[in-house]
Amino acid sequence: MSWIVSVVLFLGLALVTYRAAKLRGEWSWPAFFWTLGLILVYVGLVAAIVVATIAWGPDPAIATAAIVAAVLVGAVPLGIVAKRIQRHYLGPHV
């Protein structure tokens, strides 16, 4: 029963946040879907690196370092591209 309350609260919070962002001019569905696609590709690449590193890595410390490096190296370009997508659809004022 508690999961139902959690889902209802989450959906209510998401709706309130969406409406507030839409009123402030900070929301764009095309920007959302482009960013979502970008994140899904990034997660897929990191998952492939994790699987390859775990299969290859003879030393757990080296495997962990490779996984953390892949996540950190990819996060910065992902943020830059996401910000450019947002500016493209919403303008430079956002």
Disulfide bonds with the S-S distance in Angstrom:
none
